[in-house]
Amino acid sequence: MSDTINEKVIYKKWEEYGFDKSFRKFFGGDGRLDKRKIKCLKNSLAYPYYKSGVWKLQVTVKKRSFPVILKVIKKGRRGNEIEINMYRKAGRTLQDVIPQIYSVRSDGDYIWVLTEHVQPIDEQIEFHPKYFLKVIPGLAKMHSRTFNKWNRDLYGDWLPFYHSEDMKKEREQMMEQTLRYLDEGMKQADLKAVLKPHYHMLQKIYKKGPIFFPQVIKAGQCITHNDLQMRNVGCNNMSKSQWNVKFLDWESAKYIPCWFDVVSLIGVFFGYRQDFKNEEDRILKQCVRLYAHEMQKHGVKFRKDPMKLYKMAYLQRVLEYDLYYHITKGLDRKEITLLPVFLEKIKEWGKELRLY
């Protein structure tokens, strides 16, 4: 099949795969596709991405009309295979925190996935960090499903696992490269100005790696989304007091410490949104307390202070990945937006937690 997908191709596949019958189990009837309302939301199937294409379709079942999502994913790419297997193998475990899956079909080099339409939060509201309190109960629900339940038979051949030899080697190599790029950054005036005050601190810290805080790992691991930007968090009932959130786009999923996802959700946001700096400490404490409370409701009780676990997870994640990535961005694209934020957190929380 060509990477070019249009309305005619979609309608042809709709009939070929019997997608109309996919709705019987959920709505008690066949789904009729409206050929006039096929909208491409994004398409990165072709060179150089070879990722996926997403279309919004309109379907009618028993006089009820509603939108659904068609996602076409190219096989072979690592992130694509993770996402495909999340739908095929982990969908039942996480079925109420990911979009409802109506049908998954294989077509040569592609997987066609028909799912519930869940509108991303950032398309509905101007996001304020207070809304994290609406998202976190869903995150805790998701984490609790696979918390400390690594299933080698189900996940072993496709889901990255924190204790795997591959991920251990990846962490070690990335930290070695971070130190090399740190030296490279010291040769460029703009980066040097940011890095120099922290250079010797980082050299000292990295000698303790690659695991700086084993407490974070001991606190528990689970399937994590690992890219919790608001465009990847959806909700169809935002007018209600309790949001029924669902998590979208699973190509970055891993089985790693659960607190890394909390950092992915909150820490990265506050890094970019310095306009909320005055509210960060207050909201962060509320969010961390809520996450620990919600996890306890699902039977998971953290033995260590949740705020310390969050700070440890933040520093571990930054030191094993984010610092490398953002120094590289500074070297390649002169983009250093988050570097000062990360470095100040390492300095402040690293001292508090006796990292250096």
RODO-2510 file (C-alpha; in nm, 4 decimals, decimal comma):
residues 356
     n   res          X          Y          Z
     1     m     0,0000     0,0000     0,0000
     2     s     0,1234     0,3508    -0,0812
     3     d     0,1967     0,6047     0,1906
     4     t    -0,0643     0,8227     0,0189
     5     i    -0,3978     0,7732     0,1917
     6     n    -0,7023     0,9725     0,0901
     7     e    -1,0801     0,9553     0,1271
     8     k    -1,1167     0,6937    -0,1475
     9     v    -0,8550     0,4633     0,0079
    10     i    -1,0142     0,4948     0,3528
    11     y    -1,3617     0,4182     0,2215
    12     k    -1,2285     0,1186     0,0276
    13     k    -1,0548    -0,0197     0,3385
    14     w    -1,3663     0,0487     0,5458
    15     e    -1,5577    -0,1937     0,3265
    16     e    -1,2697    -0,4400     0,2756
    17     y    -1,2072    -0,4837     0,6495
    18     g    -1,5719    -0,4731     0,7508
    19     f    -1,5085    -0,1827     0,9858
    20     d    -1,8836    -0,1182     0,9836
    21     k    -1,9327    -0,4389     1,1861
    22     s    -1,6782    -0,3299     1,4498
    23     f    -1,9461    -0,1281     1,6287
    24     r    -2,1919    -0,4123     1,6913
    25     k    -2,0278    -0,5137     2,0200
    26     f    -2,0321    -0,1561     2,1515
    27     f    -2,3463    -0,0001     2,0055
    28     g    -2,5590    -0,2926     1,8891
    29     g    -2,5469    -0,2116     1,5191
    30     d    -2,3308    -0,1497     1,2125
    31     g    -2,1482     0,1785     1,1611
    32     r    -2,2143     0,3749     0,8424
    33     l    -1,9234     0,5939     0,7358
    34     d    -2,0025     0,9441     0,6119
    35     k    -1,7778     0,9845     0,3067
    36     r    -1,8166     1,3623     0,3151
    37     k    -1,6709     1,3955     0,6653
    38     i    -1,3256     1,2407     0,6489
    39     k    -1,0723     1,4840     0,7918
    40     c    -0,6959     1,4322     0,8062
    41     l    -0,5607     1,5504     1,1440
    42     k    -0,1975     1,4671     1,0725
    43     n     0,0003     1,2502     0,8330
    44     s     0,3630     1,1542     0,8860
    45     l     0,3538     0,8175     0,7091
    46     a     0,5910     0,9101     0,4290
    47     y     0,9643     0,9852     0,4182
    48     p     1,1455     1,0940     0,6327
    49     y     0,9174     1,0098     0,9290
    50     y     0,7528     0,6740     0,8533
    51     k     0,5319     0,7126     1,1600
    52     s     0,1533     0,7337     1,1324
    53     g    -0,1472     0,9099     0,9902
    54     v    -0,4574     1,0139     1,1849
    55     w    -0,8041     1,0803     1,0417
    56     k    -1,1243     1,1904     1,2081
    57     l    -1,4260     1,0064     1,0683
    58     q    -1,7997     1,0474     1,1229
    59     v    -1,9990     0,7292     1,1820
    60     t    -2,3707     0,6672     1,2277
    61     v    -2,5047     0,3695     1,4246
    62     k    -2,8813     0,3357     1,4716
    63     k    -2,9416     0,7040     1,3897
    64     r    -2,6737     0,8135     1,6363
    65     s    -2,3879     1,0024     1,4705
    66     f    -2,0492     1,0435     1,6394
    67     p    -1,6792     1,0902     1,5520
    68     v    -1,4197     0,8120     1,5597
    69     i    -1,0453     0,8102     1,4995
    70     l    -0,8656     0,6081     1,2337
    71     k    -0,4932     0,5730     1,2938
    72     v    -0,2702     0,4099     1,0336
    73     i     0,0681     0,3098     1,1772
    74     k     0,3682     0,1966     0,9768
    75     k     0,5328    -0,1202     1,1057
    76     g     0,9030    -0,1539     1,1805
    77     r     0,9899     0,1688     1,3608
    78     r     1,0562     0,1102     1,7326
    79     g     0,8055     0,3632     1,8672
    80     n     0,5442     0,2430     1,6183
    81     e     0,5831    -0,1174     1,7310
    82     i     0,5412    -0,0099     2,0936
    83     e     0,2196     0,1735     2,0122
    84     i     0,0844    -0,1152     1,8024
    85     n     0,1477    -0,3600     2,0861
    86     m    -0,0068    -0,1254     2,3404
    87     y    -0,3318    -0,1542     2,1445
    88     r    -0,3000    -0,5254     2,0726
    89     k    -0,1559    -0,6613     2,3973
    90     a    -0,2078    -0,4051     2,6737
    91     g    -0,5422    -0,2634     2,5624
    92     r    -0,7522    -0,4823     2,7893
    93     t    -0,5477    -0,4003     3,0991
    94     l    -0,5700    -0,0255     3,0343
    95     q    -0,9026    -0,0239     2,8525
    96     d    -1,0700     0,2574     3,0499
    97     v    -0,7692     0,4923     3,0465
    98     i    -0,6997     0,4715     2,6724
    99     p    -0,9492     0,5331     2,3908
   100     q    -1,1862     0,2426     2,3308
   101     i    -1,0414     0,0249     2,0549
   102     y    -1,3027    -0,0844     1,8007
   103     s    -1,0810    -0,2690     1,5546
   104     v    -0,7136    -0,3429     1,4775
   105     r    -0,6258    -0,4682     1,1283
   106     s    -0,2942    -0,5585     0,9687
   107     d    -0,2358    -0,4579     0,6062
   108     g     0,1117    -0,5434     0,4795
   109     d     0,3470    -0,2817     0,6249
   110     y     0,0680    -0,1025     0,8110
   111     i    -0,1666    -0,1409     1,1050
   112     w    -0,5114     0,0202     1,0823
   113     v    -0,6555     0,1059     1,4236
   114     l    -1,0115     0,2293     1,4692
   115     t    -1,0712     0,3924     1,8089
   116     e    -1,2988     0,6136     2,0096
   117     h    -1,2549     0,9858     1,9467
   118     v    -1,1218     1,1562     2,2599
   119     q    -1,0533     1,5269     2,2239
   120     p    -0,7163     1,6470     2,3572
   121     i    -0,7435     1,8813     2,6546
   122     d    -0,5305     2,1521     2,4951
   123     e    -0,7836     2,1814     2,2104
   124     q    -1,0644     2,2609     2,4554
   125     i    -0,9230     2,4994     2,7146
   126     e    -0,6340     2,7320     2,7796
   127     f    -0,4499     2,5072     3,0200
   128     h    -0,3743     2,6211     3,3747
   129     p    -0,1667     2,3999     3,6079
   130     k    -0,4595     2,3792     3,8505
   131     y    -0,6111     2,1352     3,5993
   132     f    -0,3393     1,8824     3,6838
   133     l    -0,5600     1,8000     3,9824
   134     k    -0,8239     1,6814     3,7341
   135     v    -0,5774     1,4669     3,5385
   136     i    -0,3850     1,2998     3,8210
   137     p    -0,6640     1,0629     3,9383
   138     g    -0,6665     0,9116     3,5882
   139     l    -0,2876     0,8847     3,5881
   140     a    -0,2932     0,7006     3,9221
   141     k    -0,5653     0,4682     3,7918
   142     m    -0,3500     0,3895     3,4887
   143     h    -0,0340     0,3292     3,6908
   144     s    -0,2044     0,1055     3,9443
   145     r    -0,3152    -0,1422     3,6750
   146     t     0,0387    -0,2650     3,6075
   147     f     0,2166    -0,1479     3,9233
   148     n     0,4993    -0,3932     4,0027
   149     k     0,3373    -0,6464     3,7690
   150     w     0,5998    -0,6892     3,4984
   151     n     0,4725    -0,9623     3,2659
   152     r     0,7681    -1,0913     3,0670
   153     d     0,5495    -1,3118     2,8466
   154     l     0,3189    -1,0225     2,7547
   155     y     0,5620    -0,7279     2,7420
   156     g     0,9110    -0,8752     2,7257
   157     d     0,9767    -0,8628     2,3523
   158     w     0,8492    -0,5094     2,2791
   159     l     0,8142    -0,2830     2,5854
   160     p     1,1353    -0,1156     2,7129
   161     f     1,1995    -0,2242     3,0737
   162     y     1,4062    -0,0172     3,3171
   163     h     1,6111    -0,3146     3,4390
   164     s     1,6770    -0,4573     3,0922
   165     e     2,0359    -0,4751     2,9671
   166     d     1,9420    -0,2526     2,6730
   167     m     1,8109     0,0267     2,8928
   168     k     2,1050    -0,0034     3,1353
   169     k     2,3479     0,0295     2,8447
   170     e     2,1473     0,3196     2,7016
   171     r     2,1647     0,5095     3,0332
   172     e     2,5391     0,4563     3,0646
   173     q     2,6063     0,5666     2,7067
   174     m     2,3834     0,8709     2,7347
   175     m     2,5584     0,9876     3,0504
   176     e     2,8996     0,9431     2,8895
   177     q     2,7802     1,1493     2,5953
   178     t     2,6327     1,4114     2,8284
   179     l     2,9774     1,4699     2,9806
   180     r     3,1333     1,4973     2,6347
   181     y     2,8680     1,7429     2,5189
   182     l     2,9099     1,9353     2,8436
   183     d     3,2733     1,9927     2,7460
   184     e     3,1680     2,0873     2,3937
   185     g     2,9172     2,3338     2,5338
   186     m     3,1902     2,5014     2,7355
   187     k     3,3555     2,5983     2,4061
   188     q     3,0526     2,7969     2,2846
   189     a     2,9920     3,1375     2,4398
   190     d     2,6132     3,1159     2,4765
   191     l     2,6151     2,7660     2,6249
   192     k     2,9193     2,8327     2,8390
   193     a     2,7399     3,1192     3,0125
   194     v     2,4667     2,8749     3,1192
   195     l     2,6842     2,5720     3,1941
   196     k     2,9914     2,7195     3,3616
   197     p     2,8365     2,7899     3,7067
   198     h     2,7295     2,4241     3,7257
   199     y     3,0141     2,2513     3,5414
   200     h     3,2101     2,1142     3,8395
   201     m     2,8901     2,0193     4,0208
   202     l     2,7800     1,8088     3,7226
   203     q     3,1195     1,6441     3,6886
   204     k     3,0995     1,5403     4,0542
   205     i     2,7393     1,4194     4,0291
   206     y     2,7862     1,2066     3,7164
   207     k     3,0596     1,0048     3,8889
   208     k     2,7820     0,8642     4,1103
   209     g     2,5648     0,7450     3,8202
   210     p     2,3920     0,5977     3,6376
   211     i     2,1450     0,5300     3,9239
   212     f     2,1454     0,8292     4,1546
   213     f     1,8314     0,7492     4,3529
   214     p     1,7513     0,3772     4,3857
   215     q     1,4655     0,4838     4,6141
   216     v     1,2685     0,5902     4,3055
   217     i     1,3029     0,2439     4,1521
   218     k     1,2161     0,0708     4,4798
   219     a     0,9051     0,2889     4,5081
   220     g     0,7573     0,0920     4,2167
   221     q     0,7417     0,0545     3,8395
   222     c     0,4575     0,0225     3,5906
   223     i     0,3641     0,0933     3,2314
   224     t     0,4228     0,4661     3,1864
   225     h     0,3150     0,6897     2,9009
   226     n     0,6376     0,8907     2,9152
   227     d     0,5213     1,1873     2,7042
   228     l     0,2400     1,3476     2,9026
   229     q     0,1935     1,6756     2,7214
   230     m    -0,1640     1,8012     2,7169
   231     r    -0,1993     1,7120     2,3506
   232     n    -0,1586     1,3497     2,4629
   233     v    -0,4190     1,3718     2,7381
   234     g    -0,7828     1,3697     2,6284
   235     c    -1,1202     1,4135     2,7937
   236     n    -1,4761     1,4159     2,6616
   237     n    -1,6504     1,5290     2,9821
   238     m    -1,4621     1,8401     3,0939
   239     s    -1,7825     2,0105     3,2085
   240     k    -1,8121     1,7585     3,4940
   241     s    -1,6385     1,7916     3,8298
   242     q    -1,4515     1,4634     3,7758
   243     w    -1,2790     1,4273     3,4416
   244     n    -1,2699     1,0894     3,2728
   245     v    -0,9259     1,1360     3,1156
   246     k    -0,7725     0,9047     2,8598
   247     f    -0,4140     0,8954     2,7426
   248     l    -0,3292     0,9165     2,3721
   249     d    -0,0302     0,8333     2,1470
   250     w     0,1641     0,5567     2,3192
   251     e     0,4819     0,5346     2,1107
   252     s     0,7035     0,6444     2,4042
   253     a     0,5612     0,3940     2,6547
   254     k     0,8022     0,2123     2,8874
   255     y     0,7943    -0,0031     3,1991
   256     i     0,9857     0,2249     3,4350
   257     p     0,9428     0,3955     3,7755
   258     c     0,5933     0,5399     3,8062
   259     w     0,7194     0,8742     3,9395
   260     f     0,8852     0,9483     3,6047
   261     d     0,5380     0,9968     3,4562
   262     v     0,4476     1,2467     3,7290
   263     v     0,7618     1,4408     3,6357
   264     s     0,6709     1,4123     3,2667
   265     l     0,3265     1,5560     3,3389
   266     i     0,4146     1,8363     3,5813
   267     g     0,7869     1,9113     3,5759
   268     v     0,8229     1,9669     3,2034
   269     f     0,5194     2,1970     3,1990
   270     f     0,6572     2,4234     3,4706
   271     g     0,9936     2,4219     3,2965
   272     y     0,8449     2,5820     2,9872
   273     r     0,5826     2,7926     3,1630
   274     q     0,7907     3,0219     3,3798
   275     d     0,4905     3,2570     3,3949
   276     f     0,3532     3,0166     3,6594
   277     k     0,6753     3,0112     3,8607
   278     n     0,5175     3,1830     4,1620
   279     e     0,2518     2,9101     4,1800
   280     e     0,4795     2,6143     4,1106
   281     d     0,5631     2,5090     4,4681
   282     r     0,2034     2,5274     4,5887
   283     i     0,0543     2,3415     4,2935
   284     l     0,3369     2,0870     4,2864
   285     k     0,2769     1,9945     4,6519
   286     q    -0,0977     1,9615     4,5867
   287     c    -0,0373     1,7398     4,2853
   288     v     0,2155     1,5133     4,4548
   289     r    -0,0085     1,4677     4,7598
   290     l    -0,3042     1,3913     4,5355
   291     y    -0,1096     1,1366     4,3300
   292     a     0,0029     0,9518     4,6444
   293     h    -0,3552     0,9633     4,7805
   294     e    -0,5051     0,8306     4,4561
   295     m    -0,2463     0,5542     4,4312
   296     q    -0,3309     0,4512     4,7889
   297     k    -0,6991     0,4298     4,6885
   298     h    -0,5879     0,1711     4,4327
   299     g    -0,3862    -0,0241     4,6892
   300     v    -0,0424     0,1335     4,6390
   301     k     0,1133     0,3019     4,9436
   302     f     0,4504     0,4748     4,9128
   303     r     0,6753     0,4240     5,2144
   304     k     0,8876     0,7333     5,1536
   305     d     0,7783     1,0960     5,1533
   306     p     0,6049     1,1489     4,8139
   307     m     0,7578     1,4956     4,7701
   308     k     1,1070     1,3516     4,8108
   309     l     1,0243     1,0758     4,5635
   310     y     0,9090     1,3367     4,3129
   311     k     1,2294     1,5402     4,3504
   312     m     1,4439     1,2283     4,3234
   313     a     1,2577     1,1154     4,0128
   314     y     1,2939     1,4631     3,8602
   315     l     1,6703     1,4656     3,9111
   316     q     1,7149     1,1042     3,7966
   317     r     1,5205     1,1699     3,4774
   318     v     1,6999     1,4977     3,4060
   319     l     2,0439     1,3482     3,4641
   320     e     1,9855     1,0321     3,2621
   321     y     1,8070     1,1895     2,9664
   322     d     1,6906     1,5529     2,9668
   323     l     2,0265     1,7192     3,0225
   324     y     2,1766     1,5222     2,7337
   325     y     1,8875     1,6118     2,5061
   326     h     1,8836     1,9833     2,5868
   327     i     2,2607     2,0333     2,5733
   328     t     2,2437     1,8679     2,2304
   329     k     1,9681     2,1104     2,1276
   330     g     2,1883     2,3944     2,2429
   331     l     2,4805     2,2685     2,0364
   332     d     2,2772     2,1917     1,7237
   333     r     2,0065     2,4583     1,7254
   334     k     2,1182     2,7173     1,9812
   335     e     1,7998     2,6394     2,1757
   336     i     1,8597     2,6440     2,5504
   337     t     1,5151     2,7256     2,6914
   338     l     1,4996     2,4512     2,9555
   339     l     1,8688     2,4146     3,0378
   340     p     1,8764     2,6923     3,3028
   341     v     1,5644     2,5462     3,4652
   342     f     1,7102     2,1959     3,4833
   343     l     2,0437     2,3184     3,6145
   344     e     1,8842     2,5249     3,8907
   345     k     1,6725     2,2264     3,9988
   346     i     1,9832     2,0065     4,0075
   347     k     2,1611     2,2668     4,2183
   348     e     1,8705     2,3236     4,4599
   349     w     1,7257     1,9753     4,4964
   350     g     2,0619     1,8024     4,4506
   351     k     2,1956     1,9846     4,7569
   352     e     1,8775     1,9132     4,9527
   353     l     1,9005     1,5416     4,8689
   354     r     2,2784     1,5246     4,9238
   355     l     2,3549     1,4429     4,5640
   356     y     2,6697     1,6529     4,5768
***
